[in-house]
Amino acid sequence: MIVVKDSEKQIHVLSETASVQEYNTTDPALGGAVASVEGRYPKKGFVVNLEVKQLAYVISGMGKIVTPEGVHELAAGDMVFVAANEKYAWEGNLELFIANAPRFDSKQYREVE
């Protein structure tokens, strides 16, 4: 069992519209974070995780996940699976719990057009 206390989380401010509270585990296969989005992230274009799959649960708020293929409306209680190497952007006022498999690594995370 791995317990990550609230006092151990790492806070990352991604932009003026997004921040992440990362709960680091010692297990390289799985990690988790709480993300807050107020507006659009990224401001333009998309983000992509080259190797990490994400399962995002909307804790509160309303918004959208935008991909090159379309837009999906989101509200509290909804869940989104984002495959590795899939382009996306968040829009709205959302608080999300995000499970990452394998554990998130900023070296493989990119903003793209």
N, C-alpha and C positions, 0 to 999 in steps of 0.2 A: 504494500500500500504506500502511496505517496500522498502526503498532505502538503499543500501549498497555502500558507496563511495569507490573509489579506495584506498583512504588513510586509510580505515578501514579494508582492507583485511589482513588476516594472512598468512604469508609465511612459508611453511613447507618444509624443505629439507629432502626428503625421503631416498636418497642415492646419490652417486656421479653421477648417471644417471637420477635422477628424482626429480622434485620439484612440489609443488602445491601452488597455490594462492587461499585460501579459502575465500569465501564471506559469512559470517555468517548471517543468517536471524534469526528472533525471532520465526519463524514458525517451529516447530519440524517436520512437514511433508515433508519439501522440502528444499534443500540447493544446492549451486552451487560452482564450482571451475574451475580454469584454470590450467591444468597440462602440464608440459613440460617434454618430455622424449628424452634423447640423448643416445641411446644405448639400453640396455635391463633392464627392471624393472619388477620384481626383478632380480638380477643377475642370480639366479638359482631358479628353482621351480616356484611357482605361488603365487598369492595373492588371498584372498577370503574375501568378505564382507558377514558376517553371516546373516545380516538382511536387508541390504541396496540394493535396485535396482539402477542401474546406466544407464543413457543415455548419451553416449559420442559422441560428434560431433568433427570431425577433422577440426580444424581451418586452420592449415597449415602443410606442410611436408608430408612425406611418411613413411610407416612402416607396422607393422603387429600386430594383436592381436593373441596370442597363447593360446590354451586351450589343455587339455589332448586329446581332440577329433580331433584337427587339427589346421591349420594356416589360417588366413584370411588376405589378403593384404588390406591395407588401404591407402587412399590418401585424400587430402583436399576435403571437401564436403561430405565425407562418415559419416555415423552414425552407432553406435553400441549400442545394448541393452544388458546389462549384468545383468542376474537375480541374486537375492540374493543366496548366497551359491555356486556360480559358480566360478571355478578356472580359472584364466587367467594371462597372462603376456603381457606387451607391448614391442615391439622391433622397433627400427628405430629412426628417428628424427621427432617427432610429437609435435604439440601443440594442446591440446584438451580442449573443454569446456565440463564439466561433471556435469549433474544434478543428485542429489542424493535424493532418496525417500525411507524412511524418511531421514532427514538431516544426513549427515555423522557423525559417532561416532567412534573414533579410538579404543574404547574398543572392538568393534566387528570386527575389521579388522585384518587379520592374513596373514603371509607368510607361505606357506605350500609346501610340496614336491609334 
